[in-house]
Amino acid sequence: GLFIFLASGIPWWITDYATYSLSSIYTNVSIGSCMAGALLLALFTDLKYVEKVLTALIAHMMAFLVKLLLDWREDPTNHNLFPFEMVFYLFIDGAGSVVLVFIGTFLRKRTRK
């Protein structure tokens, strides 16, 4: 969880709101880090399937909340649609995490035989 929090949060935290809102590369790196973390959880932990997915989702949402707080400190009008941003990230992260945890769990079971 900490790996996902840091790996997906740092690309967001190092950018200001204007860069974040105008460039999708930081968001893509952040989401990609979340997906990689979900796959690593599936490959290398004994957590249950749902726990792996939830760990990835919660870690990424916490990283996004830190981004919100940093941007709101800069300007309180930033992220005025933040609930919709969270729903968007939950949908993207959820779909990707479910698929990658499934693939990782399948690969882990195949290599353990």
N, C-alpha and C positions, 0 to 999 in steps of 0.2 A: 503494500500500500504506500509506504513512504517513497519508494522508487517512482511509482506512478505520480504521486503528488509532486515530487520535485522535478521529474523529467517532463511532465506535462505543464507544470506551472512556470518554470524558469523562462521558456520562450515568451509567455505572456507577461511575466513580471518585469522583464528587461525593456519592454516597449511602452511607450506612452499611449494614451488613448487614440490620438490621431493616427499613429502608425498601425495600431491594432485594428481600427475601423476601416482603414484604407488598404491594408495588405492582408491577404489571406494566408500568406506563408507561415506566419507565426501560429495562427490557429490550426493550420494543417499539421505543423510539427507537433503541436500540443496534442491534437487528437491522435496523431500517429503514435506518439509516446504512450498514450493511454491504451491504444490497441496492442502495442508491443508488450506493455505491462500485463495486459489480460492474457496474452499468449504465454508469457513467461510464468504467470501464476498457474496456468493450466498445465504447463510442462513440468514445473519444479515444486509444486506444493501439493499437500494432501487435503486441501480444503475441499468442501463440497462444491458442486457445480455452481449453485446459486451464490455461495459465499465468494467464489472467484469473480463472478460477474459483478456482484455488489461492491466488492472491494475496489475494483477498477472504476466503477461509476462514482462511488463516494469519494475516492481519492481525487478524481478529476473535477468533480463538483466543488470540492474544498479548494482546489487550486484556482478554480474560476472565482470563487467567493473572495479569495485573497486578491485576485486581479480587480474585482469590483471595488473592494475597499481602497486599494491603491489609487484607482482611477477616481473614485469619489472624493478622496482626499485632495486630489489635484483640481477637480471641478465637480461639484455636486450634481451637475446636469448630465454628466456622462452616464451612459448605460441607462437611459430613461426607459428603455424597453427590456430591462434585464430579466423579468420573468419569462419573456418569450425566448431570450437567449438561452436561459437555463433549460427550457423545454426542448429547444433545438439541440443543445448539446446532450441532453439526456437521451433523446431519440437516436442521434448519431452514435453516441457512445454505447448505448444499450444494444443497438443492432450489431455494431461491430464487435462488441465484447461477447455477446451471445455466440456469434459465429466463430470467433477466434478461440474462445474457451472450449467450444465443442471440438474444433479441429485439434487444439492442443491436448485435450483429454483423450481424443481418439489416438493421436500419435503416441502419447505417453503409454496408453494401454498396449499398443502394438509393439513398442520397444521393450516392454517389460516381460514379454512372453519368452 
